[in-house]
Amino acid sequence: MREIALHVMDITENGITAGSDLIQILIDENRIENLIKVVIKDYGKGMSPEMVRTVTDPFITTRTTRRIGLGLSLWKEAAKRCGGDFSIESEP
């Protein structure tokens, strides 16, 4: 749970930095199926379809202060290690 919480904080901070004025965090725990679903919804500028396809690449970032973006790629790998899934939906 600690790792999930850190990823949620990281993505939320990124949304705020990118100018989102509202961020919703939804966490659904299903003990019967042994699943946790985390949805982070922000109302920022969105991503292009190309960015959605490449955003989990650690060497893709829109920031100008550094050339790597590890947040989403690390979260995706953590989900896969636990037998989970990871997806992104966005509209520009």
C-alpha positions in Angstrom: 0.0 0.0 0.0 2.9 2.4 0.7 4.2 2.1 -2.8 0.7 2.8 -4.2 0.3 5.8 -2.0 3.7 7.2 -3.2 2.7 6.8 -6.8 -0.7 8.5 -6.2 1.1 11.4 -4.6 3.6 11.7 -7.4 0.9 11.7 -10.1 -1.2 14.1 -8.2 1.7 16.5 -7.7 2.4 16.3 -11.5 -1.2 17.1 -12.3 -1.0 20.2 -10.0 2.3 21.3 -11.5 0.8 20.9 -15.0 -2.0 23.3 -14.1 -5.0 21.0 -13.2 -7.5 22.8 -11.1 -9.3 19.7 -9.9 -7.9 16.2 -9.2 -10.1 13.3 -8.1 -8.6 10.2 -6.6 -10.8 7.1 -6.5 -9.7 3.9 -4.8 -11.8 0.7 -4.9 -10.8 -2.3 -3.0 -12.4 -5.7 -3.9 -11.4 -8.2 -1.2 -13.3 -11.0 -2.9 -11.3 -10.7 -6.1 -8.2 -9.5 -4.3 -8.0 -6.3 -6.5 -7.4 -2.6 -5.9 -8.4 -0.2 -8.5 -6.9 3.3 -8.4 -8.3 6.0 -10.7 -6.7 9.5 -10.8 -8.7 11.9 -12.8 -7.6 15.5 -13.4 -9.0 18.3 -15.4 -5.8 19.6 -17.0 -4.9 20.1 -20.6 -4.8 16.4 -21.4 -2.4 14.4 -23.6 -2.4 13.7 -27.3 -2.9 10.1 -28.4 0.8 9.9 -29.3 1.8 11.0 -25.7 -0.6 8.5 -24.2 1.1 5.7 -26.2 4.6 6.8 -25.1 4.1 8.3 -21.6 5.2 5.2 -19.8 8.6 5.3 -21.5 11.0 6.5 -18.8 12.8 8.7 -21.4 9.7 10.6 -22.4 8.8 13.7 -20.4 7.2 17.1 -21.1 9.3 18.7 -18.4 12.1 21.0 -19.3 13.9 20.7 -16.0 14.9 17.0 -16.6 15.1 14.6 -19.4 13.5 11.5 -17.8 10.0 10.8 -16.5 9.9 7.8 -14.2 6.6 8.2 -12.4 4.2 6.5 -14.7 6.8 3.9 -15.9 7.5 2.8 -12.3 3.9 2.7 -11.4 3.1 0.5 -14.5 5.9 -1.9 -13.6 4.8 -2.1 -10.0 1.3 -3.0 -11.2 2.6 -5.7 -13.6 4.8 -7.2 -10.8 1.7 -7.6 -8.7 -0.2 -9.3 -11.5 -2.1 -6.2 -12.1 -2.8 -3.9 -15.1 -2.2 -0.3 -15.9 -3.9 2.0 -18.4 -4.2 5.6 -19.2 -7.1 7.5 -20.8 -6.7 11.1 -21.9 -8.2 13.7 -24.2 -6.3 16.8 -25.3 
